[in-house]
Amino acid sequence: MEWEHIEDSGIWVTQGKTKAQLWLPFTAQLAAVIDASQKTSAKFILADRLWKQRNYDQLQKKVMAVRRVANLTEYSLHGLRYSAAGELADAGCADQQIAVITGHKSLSMAQKYS
């Protein structure tokens, strides 16, 4: 994700499974974090010390390190998908939007997650 992809209290991303372009609204908590963030890169939101884009493996390792410190390793990363769907529902997204964002093919699964 790039800083320039932020627009109207949300961000444009490319969905990993379908490659669809999606606009995701920020929750109030995420908007506050983004507003308070110091840019470590002129281009990428998540960048390394050399301002290069971080890849999925790097981010997954960072998340696991935080989970270990917080003693949360018994919780799955898949649970974050459930949490994200609920946050999207709370932010006012329709079931169809949630399905597209989470990569679900059916509305019933999107409803289950949210």
ZILIN-V270537 format. One record per residue. OMEGA is omega as a letter, one per 30 degrees, with the letter a starting at -180 (none if undefined). Layout:
OMEGA
OMEGA
This chain:
a
l
a
l
l
a
l
l
l
a
l
l
l
a
a
a
a
a
l
l
a
l
a
l
l
l
l
a
a
l
l
l
l
a
a
a
l
a
l
l
l
a
a
l
l
a
l
a
l
l
l
a
l
l
a
a
l
a
l
l
l
l
l
l
l
l
l
a
a
a
a
a
l
l
a
l
l
l
l
l
l
a
a
l
l
l
l
l
l
l
l
l
l
l
l
l
a
l
a
a
a
l
l
l
a
l
a
l
l
l
l
a
a
none
